[in-house]
Amino acid sequence: MSSQRFKIEEQAMGSFNGGAILENKPIGFPQDRGVLKPYSTLFYWAHAHSSSGSTIGLHPHRGFEIVTYVIKGEIKHYDTKTKDWIILKEGSFQVIDSANGISHSEELCENSEIFQIWFDPNINKSLHREAKYKDYPSEVFPVVKNDALRVKNIVGKNSPVELETEDIRIQEIDLDNSQSVMLSIDHVHSLYLINGHLDMNGKELKKDDFIVLKDETEMYLSCHKKSKLFMISSPKTPSYKTYTKP
């Protein structure tokens, strides 16, 4: 069993447009010099936020599968497939299979924040596929509740989202009391504490901390205050060679 915690000070940092958009990156690009490198099929993970609002201009992508989750506020998105500006509100999820090539632009509106995460869907194959785009509003995702826990299944059981990247599960977890959550030992579990304060398997987590769990069958959560977690479960051993492990 193993768990690694990465405080925000250990994550890579970035910005756009003179700091109008700020980023902390649990998994950055090699040149970002963050502590954590790509693993499993996770290649990149950024938490971007803007108080004033700002736009990232049109830019290209190829190969990777890129998902965006709107944590707060809303964003506007344009790409060369839809050829239209689309508004995504809080709780929405966007999937870009960049495949053989797509360009897009995104505007973070005032007081908004997002996750943008890149997966490796076996880019040796994806580079030969036609690129595609799809988005999903918050209300389409199934939610499971008990007295202490609320789990929103964004990718996985009963979710309408289908990713090209194999065997990915994504959940947003709200809790306000102690709780135990069962985990698949065949997956790596990557978690970001969006807000709150809790202990997880004996490690204290504060806002913007990132933790990676491997070879764990259970996650013990003990709340100090109401908390929101974002969790991605990805294969411990992908069935194909990834971009970083050819």
C-alpha positions, 0 to 999 in steps of 0.5 A: 500500500502507498500514498503520496501527498503533494501540497500546492507548494510542490505543484507546478505553476503557470499563468496566462495573459499577465496573470489574469488566469492562474494555474497550479498543476499537480501533473505538469509538462516536463518543462514545468518542473513540478514534483509529480510526473505523468503516470498510468494514462494521466499525462497532465492535470491543471487547476486554472482559475480567474477572478477577472475573466480572460481568454486563452486564444486559439491553439492546436492539440493532437493525440491526447484526450482532454477533459475539462470540468467546471468547478465554479462559474462558467467558461466559453469554448470554441473549437474548429469542429463545432465552429461555435462558442459554447457556454459550459456552466458549473458542474459541466464536463467537456471531452475533446478527443484531439486525435488527428488534430483540433484547435480550440479557444477557451474563456474563463469567465469572471470568478471561475475555475476549472480542471483541465486533464489530459489522458493518453488514449494510446496516441499511436492509434488516436493520431489516425482517428478523426478528432471530436468534441462533446460536452455534458451539463451537470444534471446528466450525471447520476448522484449517489447519496447517504447520510455523510457522502454525496458522489457524482459519477462523471465517468463510470457507473451509469454516466453517459460519458464514454472516453477513448482512454481505457477504464477511467472513472471520475467522481466528485465527492462531497462529505461532511462526516467520517466515511470509508470508501472502497477502492479498486486495487487494479487502479491508481486513485488520484484525488484533488481536495477542491475545498475543505479539510480532512484526513485521508488514510492517516494523512492530513489534506488541506485545500488544493492538496493532491494525493495519489493512492496505489495498492489500496482497497479502502479510503478512510476519510475523516472530516475536520470541515465539509469537504469536496474531493475530485477523484480519478481512478485509472489503470495501474497497468494500462494495456498499451504503451503510453506516451511517457513509457514507450 
